[in-house]
């Protein structure tokens, strides 16, 4: 493990995550390999939450009208940039699962 980034939550708890190498410019350095994040844990996740809310709107408000929506993506946390969606291959990684219940109101039956 290269090092840790410590994020504080809104209530003061510490969340330590494995450090992610940032590609741009300067780097945060610490003697013991642990650096303090520039944002709170919640603040770092704001962009990821907005992305999830946006994706849910796309699948819930469309013509498909699923009973359930699951969205899965990897998240990396960095000391300065906060959280970002991790790539699974050459492109970003996103898994979407839609489900329908045959007993749901408005479900059509084949007779």
C-alpha angles and dihedrals in degrees: 000000000000097000146296136268116210118212122188119219123223090263093050101259117140121235113193118200133179110269120252119214108242114215100209131082120300128027131213111237131192132179095234095038094253121114131185115242119239092228138041117264090252091048091051090054096048094097093047091050090050090050091050092048091050093049091048091052090053093054099036098045097044128092093270095072097190121195090226137023126193120186120187128184136153118251126204122196124211129185097239106022097042118212127351136172109265122227118242095193131348088314131048117286118242129155119191124189121187122189136190127195116219089216095052118121110266094022111142119234125213109230 
